[in-house]
Each structure stands twice: as C-alpha cells, then as structure tokens.
Amino acid sequence: MLPPSAIVTGAASGLGRALCLRLARDGWRLAVCDLDEQGSAETLRLVEEVGGSGRIERLDVANRGEWEALRERLKADWPHVDLLVNNAGVGGAGDVGLFSLEDWHWLLNIDLWGAIYGCHTFLDWLKASPRGGYIINVASMAGYAAPPGMAAYNVAKAGVVALSETMYGELRPQGVGVSVVCPTFFRTNIIDGSRMSGDEHRQVAEKLMGMSRMTADDVAHWAIQAMHRKQLHVIVSWRGRLIWRLKRLAPRMFTKFAASEYKKMMDHARENPEPVKGRDVLGS
Ligand SMILES: NC(=O)c1ccc[n+]([C@@H]2O[C@H](COP(=O)([O-])OP(=O)(O)OC[C@H]3O[C@@H](n4cnc5c(N)ncnc54)[C@H](O)[C@@H]3O)[C@@H](O)[C@H]2O)c1
C-alpha cells in the first residue's frame, strides 16, 4: 500500500514544521504548503533528514483559486489524500475600533477563510481516502476564552472551532475524523508577522510567549495523538485545561477576571515601555 499522504499548511515554520517532522517520522508523504518558500525548503530538508518524503507547494491559504490549483496539481500525482492540516495562521491584537478594518479582513481571510477553503476544496477527496480521511484544524484557546484586546483573532479562531465541531458531527457517519487544536501560547515566530494596533500589545504578547514552556513539538505531539484517538478537542496544557473548565463553570466570573487582568497588563506595559524585541523573544 502507498504511504499515507498529508497536506500541511503553514508548514514553513513553528507548529506546521513540527507537524511535518512528526508525520514524516511516521512514514507520511507530505505536501509542505506555505507562502514562505525558503522556510518550506528548510522544512523539506529536515523532513528528508528524518527519512521522510514530500514536495513543496506554494500556497496562499487566503486565496481560493490557489487551493483549487493545489488540488489539481496533487490529483495529477497522488492517488489519494488522507489528512489535511489547516495550520497556517497569523496573529493580531488591538481593541475593537482601533484594530483597522483592513487588518480584520487580512486576519479573517487567513485564519478563518483559509481553513474554510481548505475543508471545502479537499473534503470530497478526503472522503475517498482508503484509510478514512482526517482533518486537523489549528484554532487557539483564544477561540474559547475570547480574551480582551484581540477580537479579530478570537473571532477567527472561534469560527475555526465552530467549523470543526460542525464538521465532526456531519462527517462522523462518513468515516472522516476531525480534530481542533486549541493551544495557549507556545514559542514560535508568530509575533513577527502579527499586526498590532500598539506597541503595548506587542509587549504583552511577547511577555506571554516568553513565559510559555510549551514548544511547537509538544503541540504537534498532542495533535497527532488526538488524530489517532479520533478526539475532537485538543486542549494541550494545564493552563488551557484550566481556562476551558473555568469558562464553562463560571463564564461571567471568568470574563470579569480576564477584563481585570487585561487592564493590569496593558497599564503595566504603558508605564514600562520596552523596546520592541521582535525575534529576540525566541532567542533567535
Ligand atoms: N504560537 C502560539 O502561541 C499559538 C497559540 C495558539 C494557536 N496558534 C496557531 O498555531 C498555528 C501555527 O502558528 P505558529 O505559532 O506556528 O506561527 P508561525 O508564524 O511560526 O507559523 C505560521 C506559518 O503560517 C504561514 N502563513 C501565514 N500566512 C499564510 C498564508 N496566507 N498562506 C500560507 N501560509 C501562511 C507563515 O508563513 C508561517 O510559516 C496558527 O494557526 C496559530 O494561530 C499559535
């Protein structure tokens, strides 16, 4: 039997690269998809180093036509596709009214429409997989917690959660599985490409990411384990599990607490401005 085939978006960096490496070690053949072709080439090099195989596909997930072209290119070479990972994403922070509408569109087009296009374009083909197709959508704990100061990101990720839960119900009888990964902060390059309506937001985001002990490889491990267990929600850290439970048990209290923490963090950032660190936060 031919090796299982997976499409991974946002594969040039962070979680996408970590997922490719874990899948490669397990014998998957990969379509390494990203806008960043140099980063994709490095991912493919690492994939081959661990004995895996794959191909680089330039893809802007926000572009419907590029998704369709990708399907046609893969159909010409691959007899089946078994896994779609909608991982590509960008960050954004800024209060409603301050975060520009242009940035709302940019973020929703990538983080939400990217996942919708991916599912829409590949679902028929995934249904025909001899192994039973699978979809992993990467959302965020922000999709549940809705922390203040990042509405566009929260809306996009809540949409990805809703998309995934809906599809789980629709596809269960048809043998196609769905998982939605909802991590809290883990260390990647995501802040570099994010759009923020003020330096305080960047400072707070860098601080929270800097405090995280979780790596992209940890998240990839939980995501793939969830696929094997056909588990819908992937909540990957003790902090995530705490937020998940508190939000359900006491939603009003949770929201008030989040509001007061947000005010404290933003006041502190305004009173103690730090030079924007960019990549330094990752030690790279
Ligand atoms: N890092 C975190 O703290 C964190 C927390 C929760 C959720 N997430 C989610 O994890 C996913 C992966 O992010 P990451 O942290 O690895 O970030 P990252 O910046 O390291 O990787 C994201 C990748 O997506 C690619 N990308 C961006 N826009 C694209 C587009 N239009 N088309 C194709 N590719 C595009 C980038 O080139 C990059 O390679 C995202 O969906 C993100 O929202 C990250």
The ligand as an SDF file (V2000), in Angstrom:
LIG
                    3D

 44 48  0  0  0  0  0  0  0  0999 V2000
    2.3390   30.1960   18.7650 N   0  0  0  0  0  0  0  0  0  0  0  0
    1.3020   30.3130   19.5400 C   0  0  0  0  0  0  0  0  0  0  0  0
    1.4210   30.7740   20.6970 O   0  0  0  0  0  0  0  0  0  0  0  0
   -0.0500   29.8660   19.0780 C   0  0  0  0  0  0  0  0  0  0  0  0
   -1.0710   29.7040   20.0410 C   0  0  0  0  0  0  0  0  0  0  0  0
   -2.3160   29.2690   19.6260 C   0  0  0  0  0  0  0  0  0  0  0  0
   -2.5380   28.9650   18.2870 C   0  0  0  0  0  0  0  0  0  0  0  0
   -1.5440   29.1230   17.3860 N   0  0  0  0  0  0  0  0  0  0  0  0
   -1.8240   28.8030   15.9890 C   0  0  0  0  0  0  0  0  0  0  0  0
   -0.8760   27.8650   15.5050 O   0  0  0  0  0  0  0  0  0  0  0  0
   -0.7960   27.9820   14.0770 C   0  0  0  0  0  0  0  0  0  0  0  0
    0.6580   27.9790   13.6430 C   0  0  0  0  0  0  0  0  0  0  0  0
    1.2590   29.1660   14.1030 O   0  0  0  0  0  0  0  0  0  0  0  0
    2.7670   29.2330   14.6410 P   0  0  0  0  0  0  0  0  0  0  0  0
    2.6960   29.6780   16.0480 O   0  0  0  0  0  0  0  0  0  0  0  0
    3.4930   28.0110   14.2910 O   0  0  0  0  0  0  0  0  0  0  0  0
    3.2940   30.5120   13.8090 O   0  0  0  0  0  0  0  0  0  0  0  0
    4.4610   30.7040   12.7520 P   0  0  0  0  0  0  0  0  0  0  0  0
    4.4120   32.1480   12.3850 O   0  0  0  0  0  0  0  0  0  0  0  0
    5.7380   30.1460   13.2670 O   0  0  0  0  0  0  0  0  0  0  0  0
    3.9670   29.8080   11.5180 O   0  0  0  0  0  0  0  0  0  0  0  0
    2.8500   30.1770   10.7420 C   0  0  0  0  0  0  0  0  0  0  0  0
    3.1130   29.8370    9.2970 C   0  0  0  0  0  0  0  0  0  0  0  0
    1.9530   30.2010    8.5320 O   0  0  0  0  0  0  0  0  0  0  0  0
    2.4160   30.7700    7.3040 C   0  0  0  0  0  0  0  0  0  0  0  0
    1.4020   31.6390    6.7230 N   0  0  0  0  0  0  0  0  0  0  0  0
    0.9930   32.8510    7.1490 C   0  0  0  0  0  0  0  0  0  0  0  0
    0.0730   33.3470    6.2900 N   0  0  0  0  0  0  0  0  0  0  0  0
   -0.0900   32.4290    5.3100 C   0  0  0  0  0  0  0  0  0  0  0  0
   -0.9000   32.3590    4.1560 C   0  0  0  0  0  0  0  0  0  0  0  0
   -1.7330   33.3580    3.8120 N   0  0  0  0  0  0  0  0  0  0  0  0
   -0.8260   31.2460    3.3930 N   0  0  0  0  0  0  0  0  0  0  0  0
    0.0120   30.2340    3.7030 C   0  0  0  0  0  0  0  0  0  0  0  0
    0.8170   30.2460    4.7850 N   0  0  0  0  0  0  0  0  0  0  0  0
    0.7600   31.3350    5.5720 C   0  0  0  0  0  0  0  0  0  0  0  0
    3.6720   31.5470    7.6790 C   0  0  0  0  0  0  0  0  0  0  0  0
    4.4940   31.7980    6.5320 O   0  0  0  0  0  0  0  0  0  0  0  0
    4.3200   30.6080    8.6950 C   0  0  0  0  0  0  0  0  0  0  0  0
    5.2010   29.7090    8.0540 O   0  0  0  0  0  0  0  0  0  0  0  0
   -1.5680   29.2540   13.7020 C   0  0  0  0  0  0  0  0  0  0  0  0
   -2.8320   28.9050   13.1950 O   0  0  0  0  0  0  0  0  0  0  0  0
   -1.6990   29.9730   15.0330 C   0  0  0  0  0  0  0  0  0  0  0  0
   -2.8180   30.8190   15.0770 O   0  0  0  0  0  0  0  0  0  0  0  0
   -0.2950   29.5550   17.7460 C   0  0  0  0  0  0  0  0  0  0  0  0
  1  2  1  0
  2  3  2  0
  2  4  1  0
  4  5  1  0
  4 44  2  0
  5  6  2  0
  6  7  1  0
  7  8  2  0
  8  9  1  0
  8 44  1  0
  9 10  1  0
  9 42  1  0
 10 11  1  0
 11 12  1  0
 11 40  1  0
 12 13  1  0
 13 14  1  0
 14 15  2  0
 14 16  1  0
 14 17  1  0
 17 18  1  0
 18 19  2  0
 18 20  1  0
 18 21  1  0
 21 22  1  0
 22 23  1  0
 23 24  1  0
 23 38  1  0
 24 25  1  0
 25 26  1  0
 25 36  1  0
 26 27  1  0
 26 35  1  0
 27 28  2  0
 28 29  1  0
 29 30  1  0
 29 35  2  0
 30 31  1  0
 30 32  2  0
 32 33  1  0
 33 34  2  0
 34 35  1  0
 36 37  1  0
 36 38  1  0
 38 39  1  0
 40 41  1  0
 40 42  1  0
 42 43  1  0
M  CHG  2   8   1  16  -1
M  END
$$$$
